[in-house]
């Protein structure tokens, strides 16, 4: 017959795996012991958790037992589980992201040549959001850093690969604000449903 220590250890694993309240008689059948013996062992385990002040406690519901979080930790659990704030990317961030997505790998200089304004802070922001990453260095003078999109970019925008990007013939014309038949495709890349967690 298994030792009490072995059974209690197994009961812990069973409680963790089961999730829902676990009936003592069901746990007892695994070890071929009586329901009363199982209840006694669960209660012993329950006392050990309580005495140690663990963040997880064992709750008894009639003849069933379940892992639950300690009531005193409710505020911390709530803070963790509260949905994170979501913020839409700014227009400038979307433009830079689109340039990188369609021209990658691309340098900051190339991005700035298309947009006509500096983009250091925007690129840094996109990197912090893990939408863009470094992709080596260009062979051009000064060997500037190249940038490309990440797998997180694909996940956020619902693509399985870069090949699924909506077709755009002229990203330069589109970003500069001139009329283009590509606007509808660009809108697909920047639609409201795309929100980035901060």
Secondary structure, 3 states (H helix, E strand, C coil): CCCHHHHHHHHHHHHHHHCCCEEHHHHHHHHCCCHHHHHHHHHHHHHHHHHCCCCEEEEEECCEEEEEECHHHHHHHHHHHCCCCEECCCHHHHHHHHHHHHHCCEEHHHHHHHHCCCCHHHHHHHHHCCCEEEEEECCCCCCCEEEEECHHHHHHHCCCCHHHCCCCCCHHHHHHCCCCCCHHHHHHHHCCCCCEEC
